[in-house]
């Protein structure tokens, strides 16, 4: 393929990569200095950051690599990080202001709040239990975690988290149900708060899409540090709706070690990337069963999570063993990560990796924000 054509396609794709703090495209902000592709399809992207020590440089580089994976003809990639000069920084400030005015948020989520969609290609891989236990682990770090059960037909989050009862409304917004979790809190919204647990919903198409949109736009998520979304399996209407109204969503792909689950999970990742959404990691569930005798039995095979992570060029974030405590705790509304020592340690480590690497919370890094605030003060002083 012609290198110029590939470079043009890659540049267009980079327009979909956003600065994690400012929420605007890195091309719109003037952060992309050059895109070059050689005759073998090896691309070099040169990006200018506001400061050489920017803690978010890893996130930006990862997003650029993720974008490049969807461009035909790119067979290798180097990302070169430069530093902006004073004029470039001032230009970035002006562009960031314009972008913020042009794309006012339609949700109550604070700008930059990490949104994590727990996804899979098929049902039965334990996606909802992963969602519930991960939410508890993140809340135990002292944060407020929003949990949106977007599986309209197969909702289970209220029972898994022991959060039941009707949804209240205030100021025209639905108020998620709350419960404590360690030092933090969970705020949960699900169709299970609006319909009986055994009630079948005969909804399809636009009705389902509108329900999901209301859960995002017409609910009070204003004070959450993370929004975790339990999505239905597959790549249908709900997944597409979430991708449209929450374009900064990162996807965590859940699979079991079995080859069939792994291949279907790959389709979920392909959907995310074709929708210009980030895939940030793989979680392998039901990795093995440890019996009382101390032996480990890989009932669903071995290596599926690692193989999928390698294929997608993302990290394998956790391997979660098959334990009866998961289903038992879910039945009681007490997630296993709350009191099972082994699962608590695994989910705590998963939460740590998310907070420190995969999706740092708002304000954890802040290089661009601090710089822009300083520039703004300097401009106001000199005016």
C-alpha positions, -999 to +999 in steps of 0.1 A: +000+000+000+012+035-009+030+050+022+013+084+016-021+068+017-013+049+048+001+081+065-031+100+056-053+072+070-032+071+102-035+108+106-072+107+103-073+079+128-052+099+153-079+126+152-099+101+173-073+100+201-081+124+228-060+140+255-071+123+287-074+155+307-086+180+281-110+156+263-101+171+228-084+154+199-046+154+199-046+165+163-071+193+171-049+204+200-018+205+177+000+178+196+008+157+165+038+171+148+044+146+121+032+112+108+056+093+085+053+058+069+080+040+051+077+016+022+075-014+045+045+001+064+065+011+095+050+043+109+066+070+130+043+094+149+059+124+165+039+139+194+045+171+214+036+170+251+032+200+275+061+187+296+087+160+293+077+144+326+040+143+319+026+113+339-001+108+312+025+102+284+020+064+288-017+067+284-014+089+253+012+066+237-010+036+244-040+053+228-019+062+197-008+025+194-044+014+199-056+037+171-028+026+147-039-011+151-071-002+132-053+013+101-047-010+071-011-009+060+005-001+093+029-030+102+049-013+129+049+019+149+073+042+167+059+069+189+084+098+195+076+122+223+087+158+221+080+189+243+060+219+233+076+253+232+059+284+247+040+293+215+027+258+210+015+257+246-004+290+243-020+277+210-030+245+228-047+265+255-068+284+230-077+252+211-086+234+244-110+263+253-127+261+219-131+224+221-146+225+256-171+251+244-180+231+213-185+198+231-203+205+263-209+173+282-244+158+281-240+138+313-234+147+349-201+129+349-172+152+358-149+159+328-122+132+326-140+107+349-128+072+338-155+051+323-148+013+321-170-010+302-168-047+312-175-065+280-175-100+265-186-115+232-208-141+249-227-148+280-217-172+308-181-159+313-189-142+346-188-107+333-213-094+359-195-110+388-163-094+376-181-061+374-195-064+410-162-075+426-141-050+407-164-022+418-161-033+454-123-034+452-121+000+436-145+014+463-122-001+490-096+024+479-118+051+494-134+062+462-170+065+451-177+040+423-207+043+399-220+010+387-243+011+357-260-022+349-266-018+311-277-053+306-313-043+302-327-078+296-305-098+319-298-074+348-282-090+378-261-063+394-286-053+422-286-089+435-249-093+432-242-061+451-271-064+475-285-031+464-322-033+459-352-010+461-368+016+438-349+045+423-356+080+436-355+112+416-343+147+424-339+177+402-351+158+372-323+131+377-325+095+388-305+090+420-286+057+420-290+034+450-260+035+474-242+011+497-209+013+516-179-007+505-149-004+528-138+032+529-157+040+498-192+039+483-210+022+455-237+040+435-258+015+415-283+020+387-300-009+370-332-019+353-335-042+383-344-011+403-373-004+380-386-038+372-392-070+392-364-095+392-385-121+374-402-097+350-394-102+313-389-070+293-402-073+258-382-044+245-361-040+214-344-015+192-350+022+199-368+015+233-337-003+246-314+024+233-334+051+249-334+033+282-296+031+282-293+067+272-315+077+301-294+057+326-264+077+314-278+112+307-307+114+331-290+101+362-269+118+388-233+105+384-218+138+394-196+127+423-183+093+411-146+087+407-152+059+382-182+047+363-181+009+357-206-004+331-218-040+331-226-045+294-247-072+278-228-098+258-223-092+221-221-062+199-257-050+195-278-019+201-267-013+237-230-015+229-234+009+200-255+033+221-229+034+249-201+040+224-220+070+210-229+087+242-197+078+262-169+081+235-141+081+261-151+046+274-123+021+279-131-016+274-120-044+297-126-077+278-136-107+299-130-142+287-126-177+301-096-199+291-117-218+266-109-212+229-145-207+220-149-179+246-116-164+236-126-162+199-160-146+207-143-121+231-120-111+202-151-100+183-161-078+212-126-062+211-129-058+173-162-040+178-147-016+203-118-007+180-140-003+150-161+021+171-130+040+180-131+030+216-100+019+236-094-017+246-072-015+277-069-050+290-081-086+293-095-103+324-094-141+324-122-155+345-127-191+357-090-197+351-087-229+372-104-247+401-085-252+433-099-282+452-095-288+489-067-312+483-046-283+471-044-292+435-054-269+407-076-281+378-080-260+346-115-271+339-119-247+309-084-250+295-054-229+300-038-198+285-068-183+267-066-150+285-029-146+278-033-156+242-061-131+237-041-103+254-012-110+231-034-109+201-050-076+211-016-061+222-030-053+256-021-065+291-036-095+309-048-077+340-060-106+361-066-143+361-095-151+384-099-187+397-131-207+397-144-206+432-178-214+447-175-183+469-182-161+438-217-176+432-224-180+468-216-144+476-236-132+446-266-150+458-263-133+492-255-099+478-220-100+494-194-100+466-166-126+472-140-098+470-154-085+503-144-114+525-127-142+506-090-136+511-078-151+478-103-133+456-099-101+477-062-100+469-067-107+432-094-080+428-074-055+449-044-060+426-067-056+396-080-023+411-045-012+418-034-017+382-065+002+370-059+031+393-021+033+387-018+024+350-049+016+330-073+044+339-059+068+365-086+089+383-091+125+376-064+146+392-040+117+397-016+130+370-027+165+359+003+176+339-017+194+312-042+208+336-015+223+359+003+238+330-028+253+314-039+268+347-004+284+350-006+297+315-041+311+321-030+329+352+000+343+333-022+356+305-047+371+329-018+388+348-003+403+316-037+414+302 
